[in-house]
């Protein structure tokens, strides 16, 4: 049965809505009938995203609770809907009649009796994908799914399915923030990062009623961008560390005279490349550490021993001293070089490679100072968020 009183419902079905008058009535009717058949105490929350047709009127007439989200976006609509829901379990599904809401008891069973914390439908299990448009069916969805599984070590078969269920506790651990269509991807990514036990249920996608809000290339790029930003190891840490080490080794080789071309030791030009590698690598590495700090502050990386050890030992003062020391060392070398240059009546420097090395130290030092300030600010967490 459905519950519109004060008693907390067992399940809340949340549907985003933007001009879905052709289908929203059928969706609500199916959900209400499913509640009645299964004896479920549930509520239906329609999160309206600025509809100009009769969607809101239909939903209210049929007994659904309507909340309004003035900020446009698929993710924004869900964020408002989930914040307004009262159920112990949350079920999400589109209001276009593409998902079979009579399967809600199966999703709840997977959560309650299967020991799962994040249950998602899959249109690619059991041949339920025949109504997906060809571009998304054969290329977009499979490609994004493979990339996500590779980057995050997950085993999804359909990361863009919008028919999912999870407990309120799991939702608070996932903590999504995405405003647009990439919201579905963020749920899947954060469920993996939070180590939630996940399961997939085969579903069949029905033909859509009404106009699709999906924009293939725009939403595809936003999804890819999100996955890259949420995988700092692959995007930042590995290439950044590689470039930094390569640059420092080239600096060392040049200063020691190990590298020679045509019997002459490498000097200025080679040292400039060493500076480029070192600085770019350090900046990329810093961005990766910032991304890791963000992940840590959201409680996703608290089981990472290396990261946890870093934050136990990291102190703002230590970072500032390290940065200041590197900068001072580089500045001292530059001052000595400038004095020598002035004494030689501005003749070409005999060892220009030292200029590049000093510049590298100054840049790395200043970057270390500002990165330490940023990391220190990001590391501040609420007591309940600490491991």
C-alpha positions in Angstrom: 0.0 0.0 0.0 1.1 3.6 -0.4 1.5 5.9 2.5 0.7 9.6 2.3 0.5 10.2 6.0 3.0 10.9 8.7 4.3 7.3 9.0 7.7 6.8 7.5 7.4 4.8 4.3 9.6 1.8 3.6 10.4 2.9 0.1 10.4 6.1 -1.8 10.3 6.1 -5.6 11.8 9.2 -7.0 11.2 10.4 -10.5 12.6 13.5 -12.2 10.1 15.2 -14.5 10.4 17.7 -17.3 7.3 17.8 -19.5 6.4 14.1 -19.2 2.6 14.4 -19.4 2.5 11.6 -22.0 3.9 9.0 -19.6 3.9 10.2 -16.0 0.4 9.0 -15.3 1.1 5.5 -16.4 4.3 5.4 -14.3 2.5 6.5 -11.1 -0.3 4.0 -11.8 2.2 1.1 -12.1 4.0 2.1 -9.0 0.8 2.4 -6.9 -0.4 -1.0 -8.2 3.0 -2.5 -7.4 2.8 -1.1 -3.8 -0.7 -2.5 -3.4 0.1 -6.0 -4.9 3.3 -6.3 -2.8 1.9 -4.8 0.4 4.6 -2.2 0.4 4.3 1.1 2.4 5.7 3.5 -0.1 5.6 7.0 -1.5 6.1 8.5 -4.9 8.1 11.7 -5.2 8.0 13.6 -8.4 10.8 16.1 -8.7 9.6 18.7 -11.2 12.3 20.5 -13.1 10.2 23.3 -14.7 7.5 21.5 -16.6 5.3 23.7 -18.7 2.7 21.0 -19.6 0.2 19.1 -17.4 2.9 16.8 -15.8 2.6 18.4 -12.3 -1.2 18.5 -12.4 -1.4 14.8 -13.4 1.1 13.8 -10.7 -0.8 15.7 -7.9 -4.2 14.4 -9.1 -2.9 10.8 -8.9 -1.6 11.3 -5.3 2.1 11.6 -5.9 4.0 14.1 -3.9 5.5 16.8 -6.1 8.6 18.9 -5.2 10.0 21.6 -7.4 13.6 22.0 -8.4 14.2 25.4 -10.2 17.8 24.5 -11.1 17.6 22.7 -14.4 19.4 19.4 -14.9 18.7 15.7 -14.5 21.0 15.4 -11.5 19.6 18.5 -9.9 16.1 17.1 -10.1 17.3 13.8 -8.4 19.2 15.7 -5.7 16.0 17.6 -4.8 13.9 14.5 -5.0 16.2 12.4 -2.8 16.5 15.1 -0.2 12.7 15.3 0.0 12.1 11.5 0.1 11.3 9.9 3.5 11.7 6.2 2.7 14.3 3.9 4.2 15.0 2.6 0.7 15.2 4.9 -2.4 14.3 3.8 -5.9 15.1 5.9 -8.9 13.5 5.7 -12.3 12.6 8.0 -15.2 9.1 9.3 -15.7 8.9 8.3 -19.4 7.5 4.8 -18.9 10.7 3.1 -20.2 11.3 1.2 -16.9 9.1 -1.6 -15.5 8.2 -0.3 -12.1 6.5 -3.7 -11.3 10.1 -4.9 -10.6 10.5 -2.7 -7.5 10.0 -5.7 -5.2 12.9 -7.5 -6.9 15.2 -4.5 -6.3 14.1 -4.3 -2.6 14.6 -8.1 -2.2 18.2 -7.7 -3.6 18.8 -5.0 -0.9 17.0 -6.6 2.0 17.7 -10.3 1.5 20.6 -10.3 -0.9 22.9 -8.2 1.3 23.5 -5.7 -1.4 23.9 -2.0 -0.8 23.6 -0.7 -4.4 21.3 -2.4 -6.9 21.1 -1.3 -10.5 19.2 -2.5 -13.6 21.1 -3.6 -16.7 19.6 -3.4 -20.1 22.5 -5.5 -21.5 21.7 -8.6 -19.4 19.0 -10.7 -21.0 18.7 -8.7 -24.2 16.8 -5.7 -22.7 18.6 -3.2 -24.9 16.7 -3.4 -28.1 14.9 -0.1 -27.7 18.2 1.8 -27.0 19.1 4.0 -30.0 21.8 2.4 -32.2 24.5 4.9 -31.4 24.1 4.5 -27.6 23.4 0.8 -27.8 26.5 -0.3 -29.7 29.0 2.5 -29.0 28.2 5.1 -26.4 27.0 3.0 -23.5 29.4 0.1 -23.9 32.4 2.4 -24.4 31.6 4.4 -21.2 31.0 1.2 -19.3 34.3 -0.3 -20.3 36.2 2.9 -19.5 34.6 3.2 -16.1 35.2 -0.5 -15.2 38.9 -0.1 -16.3 39.5 3.1 -14.3 37.7 2.1 -11.1 37.9 -1.7 -11.1 34.1 -2.2 -11.2 32.2 -4.9 -13.1 29.1 -3.1 -14.4 27.5 -4.0 -17.7 25.3 -0.8 -17.9 26.5 2.2 -16.1 24.0 4.5 -17.6 20.9 2.6 -16.6 18.6 5.0 -14.6 16.6 2.3 -12.8 18.3 1.8 -9.4 17.7 1.2 -5.7 19.8 1.7 -2.5 19.2 2.4 1.1 19.2 6.0 2.5 22.5 5.1 4.3 24.1 4.0 1.1 23.0 7.3 -0.6 24.6 9.3 2.1 27.8 7.4 1.6 27.6 7.9 -2.2 27.0 11.7 -1.7 26.4 12.7 -5.4 26.7 16.3 -6.6 26.5 16.2 -10.4 23.8 18.5 -11.8 23.3 16.8 -15.2 23.0 13.5 -17.0 26.4 12.4 -15.6 24.6 11.9 -12.3 24.0 8.2 -13.1 27.8 7.7 -13.7 28.6 9.5 -10.4 26.3 7.1 -8.5 28.1 4.1 -10.1 31.6 5.6 -9.5 31.0 6.6 -5.9 29.3 3.3 -5.1 32.5 1.6 -6.2 34.8 4.1 -4.4 32.7 3.7 -1.2 33.1 -0.1 -1.5 29.4 -0.7 -1.6 28.3 -4.3 -2.4 26.6 -3.9 -5.8 24.4 -6.1 -7.9 22.7 -5.9 -11.3 19.2 -7.0 -12.2 18.3 -7.7 -15.9 15.7 -5.3 -17.1 14.0 -4.6 -20.4 13.9 -1.0 -21.7 10.5 -0.1 -23.2 10.0 2.5 -26.0 10.1 6.0 -24.6 7.0 8.2 -24.4 7.7 11.9 -25.1 10.8 13.7 -26.1 14.2 12.6 -24.9 16.3 15.1 -22.9 19.6 13.3 -23.6 22.1 15.2 -25.7 24.5 12.5 -27.1 27.8 14.3 -27.5 27.4 17.0 -24.8 26.4 14.5 -22.2 28.9 11.9 -23.4 31.8 14.4 -23.0 30.5 15.4 -19.5 30.5 11.7 -18.6 34.0 11.1 -19.8 35.2 14.2 -18.1 33.7 13.1 -14.8 35.4 9.6 -15.0 38.8 11.2 -15.7 38.5 13.7 -12.8 37.4 10.9 -10.5 40.5 8.7 -11.3 43.5 10.7 -10.1 45.9 7.8 -10.2 45.6 7.2 -13.9 45.1 10.8 -15.0 47.4 12.6 -12.6 49.6 10.6 -10.3 51.3 8.2 -12.8 52.0 10.7 -15.6 52.9 13.4 -13.1 55.4 11.3 -11.2 56.9 10.0 -14.4 57.5 13.5 -15.8 58.9 14.8 -12.6 61.4 12.0 -12.1 62.4 12.2 -15.7 63.0 16.0 -15.5 65.0 15.7 -12.3 67.1 12.9 -13.7 67.9 15.0 -16.8 68.8 17.9 -14.6 71.2 15.7 -12.6 72.7 14.2 -15.7 73.3 17.6 -17.3 74.8 19.1 -14.1 77.2 16.2 -13.7 78.2 16.4 -17.4 77.0 12.8 -18.1 75.0 13.8 -21.2 77.1 14.8 -24.2 76.4 15.6 -27.9 79.2 15.4 -30.4 81.8 15.3 -27.6 80.3 18.4 -26.0 78.4 18.3 -22.7 74.7 19.2 -22.9 73.9 22.6 -21.4 71.2 25.2 -21.8 68.7 23.7 -24.2 68.7 20.3 -22.6 68.3 21.9 -19.2 65.3 23.9 -20.4 63.6 20.6 -21.3 64.5 19.2 -17.9 62.8 22.3 -16.4 59.7 21.7 -18.5 59.4 18.1 -17.6 60.0 18.8 -13.9 57.6 21.6 -13.6 54.8 20.1 -15.7 55.2 16.8 -13.8 55.1 18.5 -10.4 52.0 20.5 -11.3 50.2 17.3 -12.6 51.3 15.5 -9.5 49.9 18.3 -7.3 46.6 18.2 -9.1 46.4 14.5 -8.5 47.1 15.0 -4.8 44.4 17.6 -4.7 42.0 15.2 -6.3 43.0 12.5 -3.8 42.5 15.1 -1.0 39.0 15.7 -2.3 38.3 12.0 -2.4 39.7 11.6 1.1 37.6 14.5 2.5 34.5 12.7 1.1 35.5 9.5 2.9 36.2 7.4 -0.2 39.9 6.8 0.4 40.1 6.3 4.2 41.2 2.7 3.7 44.1 3.7 1.6 47.1 3.1 3.9 49.5 5.3 1.9 47.1 8.2 1.7 46.1 7.8 5.3 49.8 7.8 6.3 50.4 10.9 4.3 47.6 12.8 6.0 48.7 11.7 9.5 52.2 13.1 8.8 51.3 16.1 6.7 51.5 19.5 8.4 51.0 22.8 6.8 54.1 24.2 8.4 56.2 21.4 7.0 55.0 22.0 3.5 55.6 25.7 3.8 59.2 25.1 5.1 59.9 22.7 2.2 58.6 25.1 -0.4 60.5 28.0 1.2 63.7 25.9 1.3 63.4 24.9 -2.4 62.7 28.5 -3.4 65.5 29.9 -1.3 68.0 27.4 -2.7 67.0 28.3 -6.3 67.1 32.0 -5.5 70.6 31.7 -4.0 71.8 30.0 -7.2 70.2 32.6 -9.4 71.8 35.5 -7.3 75.2 33.9 -7.6 74.8 33.4 -11.4 73.6 37.0 -11.8 76.6 38.3 -9.8 79.0 36.3 -11.9 77.3 37.5 -15.1 77.6 41.1 -14.1 81.3 40.7 -13.2 81.9 39.2 -16.7 80.5 42.3 -18.4 77.4 40.4 -19.5 79.2 37.8 -21.5 77.5 34.5 -22.2 77.3 32.3 -19.1 79.7 29.4 -19.0 77.1 27.1 -17.3 73.6 28.1 -18.4 72.3 24.7 -17.2 72.5 26.0 -13.6 70.0 28.8 -14.5 67.4 26.3 -15.6 68.0 24.2 -12.5 67.6 27.2 -10.2 64.4 28.3 -12.0 63.1 24.7 -11.5 63.8 25.0 -7.8 62.1 28.4 -7.5 59.0 27.2 -9.4 58.7 23.9 -7.4 59.2 25.8 -4.2 56.4 28.3 -4.8 54.1 25.5 -6.1 54.8 23.5 -2.9 53.8 26.4 -0.7 50.4 27.0 -2.5 49.7 23.3 -2.8 50.3 22.9 1.0 47.9 25.7 1.7 45.2 24.1 -0.6 45.7 20.6 0.9 45.6 21.9 4.4 42.2 23.7 3.7 40.8 20.6 1.9 41.9 18.3 4.7 39.6 20.0 7.2 36.6 17.6 7.8 33.7 17.3 10.1 34.2 15.0 13.1 31.7 12.5 11.7 33.5 12.3 8.4 36.9 11.2 9.9 37.9 7.6 9.7 
